[in-house]
């Protein structure tokens, strides 16, 4: 939990970037826990996931990957251009 602390920087751009990074880290951790929990429950109940569950897992993966990509690549490029 110490990684989720906010430490102010000298300028506003770095503060905004840090908050965006913290939000995406939180979403990544929570969605990873949900993904693992659902997988464990499926194994405990000996249930194989259907197409809808596999599709939802794919969508979750794409959304988390997209959020991390925006944080790492797109936001710094946007701030550099402006």
Beta strands, then each sheet from edge to edge (+ up, - down):
end
